[in-house]
């Protein structure tokens, strides 16, 4: 025990002999450094919105004659395959009557034409009379074809899906009587979606058609879908107070109605980059510390884009000097540091 005490006293005496009277060891700080790197950062505009069917994928189904919805077999949001029965439609009585009248008119006109033709062979009618009856027959046949094209000859008709898709809207209800051409259902073709996002009005002027967009759902999925800007609206949405931007996405992307965030790439910048935490601020502005010969040297900088935790900086930087990333809050210009890179 006495031997240990003597050694401690000896070490203390040597320290006092080496250091000048009243001098203390120079303070130093433990830091971690990172290399100064040059990278290309992407300038982005952030938007929020939802997935919706592409505009040109929507189709409203209707029938060109009045009638009544007798059965309704689908509802909004339901996926359907091509040929799926959607509803049953009953033709209105007046439309059916118009078809029957057209059939009778053709039969009468045909009979008149045959009668006049027989009279002409007996020289009891003129060719002009025959031409008039044949014209009347042609007119009656045209009216019948029109009624057939309207479907008036079908007392009941089952409306089926013309393609694979999703039922977007069902404006008609079972038992409802509808006029000719009234909308019955609206379908969206499967695999053709778009994203409608809102961006701040000040950022909208930097968004252009064709720019790349990274789309992520707001449910925390790590999946990123790449799309492109197809349209920038020219007014502020009165509900959101944002400018809407339309983005096309691949057909195997997100389901309609999914809430998403969209990062629109509006430009790129090549610059020196450092971790965001490496940059400090005081009354003079932004600054960081670079290490040379074991000492920290303050460098005043201006900051630019930020991406993935990296911040673009400009200033009198020395490329081969590491930058203090951790422990910089304790430093002052010229202070001794110890430690190295992570």
Backbone torsions as a table, in degrees:
resi	resn	phi	psi	omega
1	UNK	NA	-44.2	179.2
2	UNK	-63.1	-34.9	179.6
3	UNK	-63.8	-39.5	179.9
4	UNK	-65.9	-41.7	-179.7
5	UNK	-63.7	-40.5	-179.6
6	UNK	-63.3	-39.4	-179.7
7	UNK	-66.1	-39.0	178.2
8	UNK	-63.9	-44.2	179.5
9	UNK	-62.8	-38.8	179.5
10	UNK	-64.5	-42.1	179.5
11	UNK	-64.5	-37.8	179.0
12	UNK	-66.7	-40.0	-179.9
13	UNK	-65.6	-39.8	178.9
14	UNK	-64.4	-39.3	179.6
15	UNK	-63.5	-40.3	178.6
16	UNK	-67.1	-33.0	-178.8
17	UNK	-72.9	-35.9	-178.8
18	UNK	-73.4	-43.5	-177.0
19	UNK	-82.5	142.0	174.0
20	UNK	-61.1	158.6	-179.6
21	UNK	-59.0	130.8	177.6
22	UNK	79.6	-3.2	-179.0
23	UNK	-81.8	148.0	177.1
24	UNK	-120.9	153.5	177.3
25	UNK	-59.1	140.4	-179.8
26	UNK	-63.1	134.2	-179.8
27	UNK	-69.9	147.7	176.1
28	UNK	-141.9	161.3	-177.4
29	UNK	-124.5	143.2	175.9
30	UNK	-83.4	124.2	-176.9
31	UNK	-135.0	166.3	169.1
32	UNK	-121.7	137.8	-176.8
33	UNK	-117.4	158.8	175.5
34	UNK	-132.4	151.5	178.1
35	UNK	-71.4	149.4	174.1
36	UNK	-79.0	122.4	-175.7
37	UNK	-120.4	154.6	174.9
38	UNK	-112.9	123.7	-178.0
39	UNK	-138.0	166.4	175.3
40	UNK	-101.0	118.5	179.3
41	UNK	-103.1	149.3	-180.0
42	UNK	-101.5	127.6	175.7
43	UNK	-82.4	125.5	-175.1
44	UNK	-124.7	154.5	171.2
45	UNK	-115.2	129.0	-176.0
46	UNK	-96.2	135.5	177.7
47	UNK	-135.5	160.2	179.8
48	UNK	-129.1	141.1	-179.7
49	UNK	-174.4	-148.8	-175.9
50	UNK	-149.0	157.3	176.7
51	UNK	-80.3	139.1	179.5
52	UNK	-142.0	159.0	175.4
53	UNK	-61.5	143.6	176.1
54	UNK	-61.2	142.8	-175.6
55	UNK	-57.1	-42.4	-177.3
56	UNK	-80.2	2.3	176.8
57	UNK	-96.4	-7.1	-177.6
58	UNK	-82.8	140.6	177.3
59	UNK	-142.6	125.5	177.2
60	UNK	-94.4	126.0	-179.7
61	UNK	-94.9	133.5	178.1
62	UNK	-151.5	170.9	176.9
63	UNK	-125.6	143.1	-172.5
64	UNK	-82.8	23.8	179.3
65	UNK	-141.8	153.9	178.5
66	UNK	-72.8	156.0	179.2
67	UNK	175.7	-159.4	-174.5
68	UNK	-137.4	142.0	175.2
69	UNK	-79.1	113.0	-177.4
70	UNK	-89.1	-39.8	179.3
71	UNK	-139.3	146.7	177.8
72	UNK	-133.9	118.1	-170.7
73	UNK	-110.5	0.5	-179.3
74	UNK	-130.4	166.2	177.7
75	UNK	-138.6	168.0	-177.7
76	UNK	-59.4	134.2	179.0
77	UNK	90.8	-6.9	-177.0
78	UNK	-77.3	136.0	174.6
79	UNK	-82.5	137.7	-179.4
80	UNK	-132.8	150.5	175.0
81	UNK	-99.0	157.7	178.1
82	UNK	-57.0	130.9	-179.4
83	UNK	93.5	-6.1	178.9
84	UNK	-64.4	133.6	177.1
85	UNK	-69.5	127.0	-176.4
86	UNK	-102.9	-48.6	179.2
87	UNK	-158.3	165.0	175.3
88	UNK	-114.7	132.6	-173.6
89	UNK	-119.5	132.4	176.6
90	UNK	-104.7	128.5	-178.2
91	UNK	-71.1	138.6	179.9
92	UNK	-64.7	152.0	-176.0
93	UNK	-61.8	-39.4	-178.2
94	UNK	-68.0	-32.4	176.8
95	UNK	-69.5	-39.9	176.6
96	UNK	-64.5	-38.6	178.6
97	UNK	-64.3	-40.2	178.9
98	UNK	-62.1	-36.1	177.8
99	UNK	-68.1	-44.9	179.9
100	UNK	-62.3	-39.2	177.9
101	UNK	-64.5	-37.3	178.7
102	UNK	-66.6	-38.4	177.2
103	UNK	-62.9	-44.9	-179.5
104	UNK	-66.2	-35.5	179.1
105	UNK	-65.4	-37.1	177.7
106	UNK	-66.6	-43.3	-179.5
107	UNK	-62.8	-42.2	179.5
108	UNK	-66.1	-45.3	-178.4
109	UNK	-64.3	-37.0	177.9
110	UNK	-65.7	-42.9	178.4
111	UNK	-61.8	-42.0	178.8
112	UNK	-63.4	-40.1	-179.7
113	UNK	-65.7	-40.6	179.1
114	UNK	-66.8	-38.1	-179.9
115	UNK	-65.1	-46.2	-179.7
116	UNK	-66.4	-33.9	178.7
117	UNK	-65.6	-39.9	178.2
118	UNK	-66.4	-39.6	177.6
119	UNK	-65.4	-34.6	178.8
120	UNK	-65.4	-37.4	179.1
121	UNK	-65.4	-26.9	178.0
122	UNK	-93.8	6.1	-179.5
123	UNK	60.2	32.1	176.8
124	UNK	-105.1	1.8	177.3
125	UNK	-143.5	158.9	-179.1
126	UNK	-98.4	163.4	178.0
127	UNK	-66.3	-30.7	178.7
128	UNK	-67.2	-35.7	176.3
129	UNK	-65.9	-40.3	176.9
130	UNK	-64.1	-40.9	179.7
131	UNK	-63.2	-37.5	-179.9
132	UNK	-66.2	-42.3	179.9
133	UNK	-69.2	-35.5	177.8
134	UNK	-67.6	-36.4	176.3
135	UNK	-66.2	-39.8	177.8
136	UNK	-63.2	-37.7	176.9
137	UNK	-64.7	-43.3	179.8
138	UNK	-62.4	-40.6	178.8
139	UNK	-65.0	-41.3	180.0
140	UNK	-65.7	-39.8	178.1
141	UNK	-65.4	-37.4	178.5
142	UNK	-64.2	-41.1	178.6
143	UNK	-66.2	-35.3	177.7
144	UNK	-66.7	-43.7	178.0
145	UNK	-60.8	-37.1	177.7
146	UNK	-62.3	-44.9	179.1
147	UNK	-64.1	-36.8	178.5
148	UNK	-67.3	-38.6	178.9
149	UNK	-66.5	-28.9	176.6
150	UNK	-76.9	-12.9	-179.3
151	UNK	81.5	16.2	-176.3
152	UNK	-66.2	-18.9	179.0
153	UNK	-77.2	-11.6	178.4
154	UNK	-93.4	112.7	177.7
155	UNK	-67.2	-36.2	176.7
156	UNK	-133.6	144.2	178.0
157	UNK	-142.0	133.0	175.7
158	UNK	-93.4	120.6	179.3
159	UNK	-87.2	126.6	-176.6
160	UNK	-118.2	155.3	-178.6
161	UNK	-66.8	127.2	-179.5
162	UNK	-79.6	-9.8	-179.7
163	UNK	-161.5	169.0	173.5
164	UNK	-70.0	134.7	-179.0
165	UNK	-176.6	-160.4	-178.5
166	UNK	-128.5	139.6	176.3
167	UNK	-76.8	114.0	-177.4
168	UNK	-87.3	-39.7	-177.9
169	UNK	-151.0	148.9	175.9
170	UNK	-128.3	83.5	-176.6
171	UNK	-72.6	-20.7	-179.5
172	UNK	-95.4	152.3	179.2
173	UNK	-120.1	156.0	179.0
174	UNK	-61.1	133.0	-179.7
175	UNK	87.9	-8.1	-177.4
176	UNK	-75.9	136.6	176.6
177	UNK	-93.7	131.9	-171.9
178	UNK	-126.6	149.8	175.1
179	UNK	-78.4	167.2	178.5
180	UNK	-61.9	133.8	178.2
181	UNK	82.0	1.2	179.0
182	UNK	-66.5	140.6	-179.1
183	UNK	-66.3	134.1	178.9
184	UNK	-103.5	-48.4	-179.5
185	UNK	-146.5	156.6	171.1
186	UNK	-125.0	126.5	-179.6
187	UNK	-115.2	151.5	172.8
188	UNK	-120.0	131.7	-179.6
189	UNK	-64.1	138.8	-179.1
190	UNK	-67.3	144.4	175.3
191	UNK	77.7	16.4	178.7
192	UNK	-132.3	88.7	-177.3
193	UNK	-116.1	165.1	173.8
194	UNK	-143.5	166.5	178.3
195	UNK	-118.8	132.8	175.1
196	UNK	-113.6	111.4	-177.0
197	UNK	-119.5	153.7	177.0
198	UNK	-106.2	135.3	177.1
199	UNK	-122.7	158.3	178.6
200	UNK	-61.5	140.0	-179.0
201	UNK	-54.4	-36.0	179.1
202	UNK	-67.2	-25.2	179.2
203	UNK	-89.8	-20.8	-174.0
204	UNK	-61.1	-31.4	-178.0
205	UNK	-67.5	-16.6	179.1
206	UNK	-92.9	-6.1	-178.6
207	UNK	-90.0	133.0	-178.7
208	UNK	-130.9	152.8	175.7
209	UNK	-60.2	135.3	179.0
210	UNK	97.3	-11.5	-180.0
211	UNK	-68.7	147.2	-178.6
212	UNK	-76.9	142.1	-177.6
213	UNK	-130.8	130.6	173.3
214	UNK	-97.5	116.7	-175.3
215	UNK	-107.3	129.6	177.8
216	UNK	-130.5	140.7	175.8
217	UNK	-78.6	157.4	-175.1
218	UNK	-86.8	7.0	-179.2
219	UNK	-88.9	4.8	176.6
220	UNK	92.2	8.3	178.5
221	UNK	-68.3	143.4	179.7
222	UNK	-82.0	-6.5	-176.9
223	UNK	-71.5	133.7	177.1
224	UNK	-117.9	126.8	179.5
225	UNK	-107.6	129.9	-178.6
226	UNK	-92.6	125.8	177.6
227	UNK	-128.5	-173.8	178.9
228	UNK	-138.8	146.5	177.8
229	UNK	-69.8	126.8	178.1
230	UNK	-110.2	-19.8	179.6
231	UNK	-161.7	139.8	173.0
232	UNK	-116.0	119.0	-176.7
233	UNK	-70.6	154.2	-173.6
234	UNK	-103.0	20.4	179.1
235	UNK	-150.5	164.2	178.4
236	UNK	-87.2	131.5	177.5
237	UNK	-65.6	123.7	-176.4
238	UNK	-65.0	-22.4	-179.3
239	UNK	-85.2	-45.5	-176.2
240	UNK	-95.7	-16.4	-175.2
241	UNK	61.4	26.9	176.7
242	UNK	-119.7	165.8	175.6
243	UNK	-96.9	126.6	-177.4
244	UNK	-79.5	140.0	176.9
245	UNK	-127.0	129.5	-179.6
246	UNK	-96.5	130.3	-176.1
247	UNK	-126.6	129.8	174.9
248	UNK	-87.7	142.3	179.0
249	UNK	-132.8	161.0	178.9
250	UNK	-60.6	153.4	-177.2
251	UNK	-67.2	-22.3	179.7
252	UNK	-94.8	28.0	-174.9
253	UNK	-87.4	-116.3	-172.2
254	UNK	-103.2	155.0	179.3
255	UNK	-73.8	146.1	175.3
256	UNK	-55.8	138.5	-178.6
257	UNK	96.9	-12.9	-179.8
258	UNK	-67.3	130.4	176.4
259	UNK	-79.4	136.3	-174.0
260	UNK	-138.4	162.4	165.3
261	UNK	-113.3	147.7	-177.2
262	UNK	-131.8	125.7	175.7
263	UNK	-103.5	110.0	-176.7
264	UNK	-94.8	119.5	-179.6
265	UNK	-78.3	109.0	-176.4
266	UNK	-106.0	-2.8	179.2
267	UNK	173.6	170.2	178.9
268	UNK	-134.0	154.7	-179.5
269	UNK	-143.7	127.7	174.9
270	UNK	-93.5	124.7	-174.1
271	UNK	-158.0	167.4	168.8
272	UNK	-70.2	136.9	-178.6
273	UNK	-127.0	145.2	176.7
274	UNK	-138.8	160.7	173.4
275	UNK	-58.5	145.1	-177.7
276	UNK	-57.0	-36.3	-178.6
277	UNK	-71.7	-11.8	179.4
278	UNK	-76.3	-16.0	-176.8
279	UNK	-99.8	125.8	177.9
280	UNK	-111.5	169.4	179.3
281	UNK	-139.5	142.8	172.8
282	UNK	-142.6	-162.2	-176.9
283	UNK	-62.2	-26.7	-179.8
284	UNK	-83.1	-15.7	-178.3
285	UNK	122.3	-157.6	-177.4
286	UNK	-81.1	147.0	177.6
287	UNK	-157.6	165.6	175.0
288	UNK	-145.0	174.5	179.2
289	UNK	-118.2	131.7	169.5
290	UNK	-109.7	148.9	-175.2
291	UNK	-105.2	130.9	174.9
292	UNK	-142.4	126.3	178.6
293	UNK	53.7	42.5	174.9
294	UNK	76.5	11.8	-179.9
295	UNK	-129.9	149.2	180.0
296	UNK	-90.3	133.8	-179.5
297	UNK	-123.0	124.1	-179.3
298	UNK	-71.0	138.0	176.0
299	UNK	-131.2	116.6	176.2
300	UNK	-74.6	133.4	-175.3
301	UNK	-135.3	165.1	167.5
302	UNK	-114.3	145.9	-174.7
303	UNK	-105.2	155.7	179.7
304	UNK	-130.1	-128.0	-176.1
305	UNK	-68.6	154.2	174.2
306	UNK	-126.7	133.4	-179.2
307	UNK	-151.7	126.8	177.1
308	UNK	53.1	40.4	177.2
309	UNK	82.7	-1.2	178.1
310	UNK	-103.7	142.0	-176.6
311	UNK	-121.6	130.4	177.0
312	UNK	-75.8	134.1	-178.9
313	UNK	-132.4	151.1	175.4
314	UNK	-133.5	143.0	179.7
315	UNK	161.7	-175.1	180.0
316	UNK	-75.3	63.0	-176.6
317	UNK	-84.5	146.6	175.5
318	UNK	-103.3	115.1	-170.6
319	UNK	-57.5	-35.9	-173.8
320	UNK	-90.6	5.6	177.9
321	UNK	-96.8	130.9	178.8
322	UNK	-69.0	158.5	-179.1
323	UNK	-109.2	138.1	177.9
324	UNK	-73.8	119.6	179.7
325	UNK	-101.8	-31.2	179.8
326	UNK	-130.9	134.7	-179.3
327	UNK	94.5	7.2	-176.1
328	UNK	-74.3	-18.7	-178.7
329	UNK	-66.4	-21.9	-177.7
330	UNK	-90.3	-5.5	-169.0
331	UNK	-90.6	156.2	165.5
332	UNK	-137.1	164.8	-173.6
333	UNK	-58.5	126.1	178.5
334	UNK	88.0	-0.4	-177.5
335	UNK	-71.0	141.6	177.6
336	UNK	-70.3	141.5	179.9
337	UNK	-132.1	157.2	175.5
338	UNK	-136.8	154.0	-176.3
339	UNK	113.6	174.4	-177.8
340	UNK	-143.9	-154.0	-177.5
341	UNK	-75.2	164.3	179.9
342	UNK	-79.7	NA	NA
